[in-house]
Amino acid sequence: MAEVPGPMQRPPSPDMRRRRLGLELRRLRVAAGLTGDQVVEQVGWAAKSKLSRLENGRSRPDLADILDLLDAYGVRGPQRDDLVTLARDAGNTRWLRAYSVMTPRQRGYAELEGSAADIREYAATTIPGLLQTPDYARVRIRSTRALLWTPALIPAQPAASGAVNEDHEVEARLARQSILTRSDDAPAYEAILDETALGGRSAPKDVLCGQLNHLRAMASLPNVTLRVLPGNARVSDFYQPQHGFSIYAYAGPDDLPTVAVEALASDLILTDRAAASRYARVYEWLRSAALTAEQTATWLADHVNATR
């Protein structure tokens, strides 16, 4: 297994920079009175979808392409310099190269997490990836393999594809977890764990016992707070959360708060302020109904003993 990266400074969020750059590029195109087709023809790109993907923040920008667009829009001076810097930050993945091989899905979460100053998660049915033990992660991976496993997402390896895929997925989750223990700029992390996610349906007894012990150890970190939401807890006016979610906040003044909702086939990433505000309000409802950190420590200790 590759070595997990050590302490590192929090980098600018490439994901946030891509979204900001896309908004600026769209604004400049509209201000120049150009359609997407006109721009693509002017800069000589073969694929018309290239501009759309850049404006929507869905592709990592190539600096040469950004310079072509800035020329087409007549952008000069300090504004051009600022956008070039933004494009470089948006395309920077050097800090991710220290990690092991990742699927695109894992890399997307690593980008969101690695740059965050604050992470809050509600785990409705599954313990979050940042808190999973290797054994628990393997259970999760194997439980969904028949539904969505796609070997093509992992580069070809000489060993049997199934084993290599599983090892890489586990390795990627462990690499992501290093952000919580780095000595420089570790994010503030809080997770609300629904009692359902900690029950016997989630993993074999020995795996669950090891996972609960790991949660106790993680909760001892100064930047980590865990809260259990009991099954009989009343959330606000009998509110029923529909799914788990993660909320990421960033240090950059122009970086929008981001909400990630993990689903079976694909993930929903929201940067709309109104949507993020609604999720933040739900999180506070859940937090008010959950056990305190001290009560959670007792709960975990009791349930470790019960699973032995």
Legacy VTK file of the C-alpha trace (Angstrom):
# vtk DataFile Version 3.0
C-alpha trace
ASCII
DATASET POLYDATA
POINTS 308 float
0.000 0.000 0.000
1.306 3.433 -0.933
2.345 5.762 1.840
-0.345 8.162 3.008
0.758 11.790 2.502
1.983 13.687 5.524
1.168 17.182 6.747
0.529 19.791 4.098
-0.755 23.322 3.841
-4.391 23.693 2.819
-4.366 24.395 -0.950
-6.852 26.560 -2.832
-9.862 24.466 -3.783
-9.510 23.496 -7.480
-13.216 22.679 -7.606
-14.219 26.103 -6.303
-11.728 27.830 -8.575
-13.128 25.994 -11.609
-16.644 27.112 -10.742
-15.573 30.723 -10.198
-13.549 30.728 -13.418
-16.504 29.320 -15.338
-18.807 32.052 -14.077
-16.280 34.728 -15.060
-15.791 33.241 -18.534
-19.536 33.143 -19.145
-19.910 36.731 -17.934
-17.121 37.902 -20.251
-18.609 36.074 -23.247
-22.047 37.615 -22.673
-20.490 41.068 -22.190
-18.659 40.634 -25.498
-21.958 39.829 -27.234
-20.772 36.421 -28.450
-22.568 33.100 -28.620
-20.842 29.878 -27.665
-20.651 28.775 -31.298
-19.064 32.086 -32.313
-16.389 31.764 -29.624
-15.571 28.156 -30.522
-15.208 29.117 -34.182
-13.077 32.156 -33.354
-10.582 30.272 -31.183
-10.568 27.247 -33.501
-11.648 24.503 -31.133
-12.825 21.246 -32.658
-15.268 20.328 -29.879
-18.148 22.723 -29.235
-18.752 21.190 -25.819
-15.348 22.373 -24.587
-16.524 25.911 -23.877
-19.692 24.701 -22.189
-17.729 22.433 -19.868
-15.356 25.264 -18.946
-18.203 27.690 -18.250
-19.995 25.120 -16.115
-16.839 24.335 -14.133
-16.915 20.682 -15.198
-13.471 20.418 -16.772
-9.968 21.222 -15.578
-8.794 24.247 -17.588
-5.749 24.283 -19.809
-3.967 27.639 -19.453
-3.459 27.954 -23.219
-7.226 27.611 -23.765
-7.959 30.257 -21.143
-5.500 32.642 -22.769
-7.246 32.100 -26.127
-10.581 32.988 -24.546
-9.203 36.070 -22.813
-7.783 37.226 -26.164
-11.167 36.667 -27.807
-12.883 38.712 -25.106
-10.276 41.469 -25.182
-9.316 41.071 -21.528
-6.129 42.906 -20.586
-4.303 44.314 -17.581
-4.911 43.343 -13.934
-8.182 41.561 -14.766
-6.319 39.260 -17.138
-3.638 38.582 -14.517
-6.281 37.717 -11.921
-8.042 35.303 -14.255
-4.770 33.633 -15.243
-3.999 33.073 -11.547
-7.507 31.714 -11.041
-7.052 29.353 -13.999
-3.748 28.081 -12.610
-5.347 27.378 -9.235
-8.298 25.698 -10.959
-6.006 23.370 -12.870
-3.629 22.586 -10.019
-3.696 18.917 -9.021
-0.124 18.562 -7.772
-1.230 18.245 -4.153
-3.504 15.345 -5.167
-0.660 13.431 -6.807
0.676 12.546 -3.366
-2.400 10.357 -2.944
-2.837 6.842 -4.254
-4.748 5.962 -7.397
-8.288 7.281 -7.155
-11.462 6.833 -9.114
-12.915 10.102 -10.447
-15.555 9.939 -7.713
-12.984 9.598 -4.925
-10.866 12.368 -6.464
-13.875 14.663 -6.488
-14.390 14.158 -2.761
-10.665 14.563 -2.101
-10.765 17.966 -3.815
-13.757 19.091 -1.774
-12.264 17.875 1.506
-8.605 18.757 1.033
-9.252 22.485 0.693
-12.051 22.853 3.218
-11.679 24.860 6.406
-14.814 23.329 7.922
-16.603 20.038 7.152
-19.957 18.994 8.598
-21.565 15.672 7.722
-24.810 13.918 8.514
-24.507 10.138 8.144
-27.988 8.685 7.712
-27.137 5.046 6.966
-23.374 4.750 6.443
-20.362 5.983 8.395
-18.630 8.759 6.366
-15.555 7.857 4.322
-13.357 10.133 6.446
-14.124 7.966 9.490
-14.128 4.451 8.023
-11.716 1.688 9.005
-10.214 -0.406 6.177
-12.385 -3.408 7.126
-15.556 -1.341 7.244
-14.670 0.306 3.913
-14.277 -3.141 2.324
-17.723 -4.148 3.555
-19.207 -1.025 2.001
-17.415 -1.583 -1.312
-18.364 -5.251 -1.549
-21.986 -4.548 -0.618
-22.510 -2.413 -3.742
-20.137 -4.108 -6.181
-22.899 -5.989 -8.009
-24.791 -2.729 -8.515
-22.225 -0.249 -9.733
-18.696 -1.667 -9.901
-16.956 -0.359 -12.997
-13.386 -1.682 -13.450
-12.790 0.805 -16.278
-12.585 3.601 -13.685
-9.296 2.155 -12.425
-6.190 1.995 -14.669
-5.367 -1.544 -15.806
-3.164 -3.472 -13.399
-1.455 -6.870 -13.735
-3.301 -8.389 -10.756
-6.886 -9.615 -10.771
-9.142 -6.643 -11.487
-11.569 -7.198 -8.598
-8.896 -7.320 -5.891
-6.981 -4.363 -7.306
-10.109 -2.226 -7.536
-11.052 -2.954 -3.956
-7.539 -2.280 -2.660
-7.384 1.038 -4.513
-10.774 2.121 -3.223
-9.743 1.381 0.376
-6.369 3.049 -0.140
-8.058 6.152 -1.523
-10.347 6.468 1.496
-7.416 6.145 3.877
-5.513 8.802 1.939
-8.463 11.174 2.153
-8.568 10.700 5.930
-5.090 12.178 6.358
-6.569 15.699 6.227
-8.026 15.197 9.713
-4.655 14.437 11.308
-2.333 16.778 9.422
-0.482 19.217 11.663
-1.008 22.264 9.439
-4.471 23.638 8.703
-6.478 20.533 9.540
-10.161 21.328 8.967
-12.694 21.548 11.759
-14.738 18.386 11.340
-18.087 17.451 12.875
-20.236 14.442 12.035
-23.724 13.552 13.188
-24.038 9.772 13.059
-27.552 8.398 12.897
-27.964 5.377 15.146
-29.043 3.437 12.049
-25.551 3.883 10.573
-24.005 2.320 13.685
-26.245 -0.733 13.963
-25.676 -4.391 13.247
-27.093 -4.177 9.724
-24.080 -2.138 8.595
-21.291 -4.694 9.059
-20.341 -8.034 10.678
-19.999 -7.912 14.450
-16.175 -7.882 14.551
-15.941 -5.216 11.846
-18.514 -3.043 13.598
-16.692 -3.379 16.917
-13.448 -2.230 15.304
-15.265 0.645 13.598
-16.834 1.853 16.843
-13.439 1.773 18.553
-12.012 3.793 15.664
-14.751 6.393 16.078
-13.813 6.719 19.754
-10.193 7.355 18.757
-11.142 9.887 16.068
-13.393 11.751 18.511
-10.361 12.376 20.714
-8.735 14.582 18.046
-8.979 18.297 18.897
-10.502 19.200 15.525
-13.022 16.324 15.388
-16.471 16.262 17.026
-18.823 13.293 16.752
-22.464 13.218 17.793
-24.820 10.224 17.732
-28.422 10.836 16.733
-30.553 8.300 18.655
-33.285 6.511 16.757
-35.962 7.924 19.061
-34.706 11.518 18.928
-37.213 14.170 17.844
-35.723 16.402 15.148
-37.314 19.877 15.163
-41.054 19.563 14.483
-40.777 15.824 13.716
-38.586 16.516 10.679
-37.422 13.368 8.878
-34.067 13.768 7.046
-34.315 12.332 3.548
-30.644 11.431 3.057
-27.138 11.966 4.311
-25.137 14.986 3.186
-21.864 16.862 3.639
-21.343 20.620 3.946
-17.963 22.161 3.071
-16.884 25.712 3.911
-13.724 27.327 2.550
-11.393 30.070 3.739
-11.456 31.994 0.453
-13.880 34.947 0.698
-15.221 34.256 -2.795
-15.533 30.489 -2.393
-19.126 29.363 -2.051
-20.220 26.869 0.600
-20.735 23.485 -1.044
-23.114 20.625 -0.250
-22.495 17.072 -1.467
-25.218 14.431 -1.508
-23.903 10.940 -2.239
-26.271 8.759 -4.255
-26.058 5.300 -5.789
-25.345 6.201 -9.405
-23.956 9.731 -9.094
-23.410 12.518 -6.592
-25.202 15.843 -6.323
-22.895 18.830 -5.733
-24.665 22.072 -4.800
-23.085 25.532 -4.608
-26.290 27.566 -4.705
-26.378 29.738 -1.572
-30.092 29.176 -0.989
-29.715 25.388 -1.190
-26.636 25.428 1.048
-28.552 27.543 3.587
-31.398 25.007 3.708
-28.985 22.143 4.334
-27.223 24.172 7.019
-30.569 24.713 8.749
-31.376 20.989 8.623
-27.933 20.255 10.029
-28.619 22.520 13.006
-31.933 20.746 13.634
-30.118 17.405 13.628
-27.336 18.757 15.834
-29.815 20.031 18.411
-31.478 16.613 18.565
-28.233 14.611 18.722
-26.273 13.607 21.803
-23.498 15.892 22.999
-19.889 14.938 22.294
-19.542 13.702 25.864
-22.743 11.656 25.703
-21.612 10.244 22.371
-18.327 9.062 23.891
-20.309 7.144 26.511
-22.688 5.765 23.874
-19.796 4.478 21.750
-18.086 2.874 24.734
-21.285 1.102 25.764
-21.919 -0.197 22.254
-18.343 -1.414 21.814
-18.839 -3.559 24.890
-22.207 -4.750 23.573
-20.749 -5.889 20.237
-17.882 -7.912 21.720
LINES 1 309
308 0 1 2 3 4 5 6 7 8 9 10 11 12 13 14 15 16 17 18 19 20 21 22 23 24 25 26 27 28 29 30 31 32 33 34 35 36 37 38 39 40 41 42 43 44 45 46 47 48 49 50 51 52 53 54 55 56 57 58 59 60 61 62 63 64 65 66 67 68 69 70 71 72 73 74 75 76 77 78 79 80 81 82 83 84 85 86 87 88 89 90 91 92 93 94 95 96 97 98 99 100 101 102 103 104 105 106 107 108 109 110 111 112 113 114 115 116 117 118 119 120 121 122 123 124 125 126 127 128 129 130 131 132 133 134 135 136 137 138 139 140 141 142 143 144 145 146 147 148 149 150 151 152 153 154 155 156 157 158 159 160 161 162 163 164 165 166 167 168 169 170 171 172 173 174 175 176 177 178 179 180 181 182 183 184 185 186 187 188 189 190 191 192 193 194 195 196 197 198 199 200 201 202 203 204 205 206 207 208 209 210 211 212 213 214 215 216 217 218 219 220 221 222 223 224 225 226 227 228 229 230 231 232 233 234 235 236 237 238 239 240 241 242 243 244 245 246 247 248 249 250 251 252 253 254 255 256 257 258 259 260 261 262 263 264 265 266 267 268 269 270 271 272 273 274 275 276 277 278 279 280 281 282 283 284 285 286 287 288 289 290 291 292 293 294 295 296 297 298 299 300 301 302 303 304 305 306 307
